[in-house]
Amino acid sequence: MARAIGFRASLAREWRSLSRSPFAQGQLFWLPAATLFLLWAIFARGVATDLPIAVLDYDRSALSRQAVRMIDATPGLALTSSALSFHDAQSSVRQGRIQAILRIPPDFAENVKSGRPAELTAWYNAQFLLTGNVVSRELQTVVATLSGQVEARRRLGQGDSRQAVAVKLSPIRARRDSLFNPELNYIPFLVIGLAFAILQMFA
């Protein structure tokens, strides 16, 4: 009984102290709520999409235009800038207006048609781990898909059947099924943990 009375007295004393201190009220109520709302707003989309990228197309061929269309069609990237020079694009990356630069060399289509190695060069800001990984993954997917299409057209032109081409291009296929978080959403595994960490900091 004495313990219950002492607890109620302490609770009343702390409540009176809290009611007289706007700073304590803010630290206990408003600041944690505002911080959690800001954290949710940052990750509300769940996944990083439509990251701006500049493409410097020096080839201006049908194949290079196809590569540009494929890049713009990916969910993670968005072609929002056509810089006139590499210097302009580099400045845009430093200023945060774009996340990456892709350079298509002037002999890109010619090298592909003649069977010589063709190279696409990309620059991105690796200081931002999340956006850098998304840009790298999406560009690698586009390059692999475009390479497969070019090789498939070449083999079809040589008389191979579609089934034979599909087997030669991908003789072994891997099937991946995500058990948890298949959309790679950042809210379930990142925001919840950060929220508890923020509450602990304020406590």
Summary of the structure (lengths in Angstrom):
residues: 203
radius of gyration: 27.1
end to end distance: 28.8
largest distance: 94.1
contacts: 499
relative contact order: 0.12
helix: 60%
strand: 10%
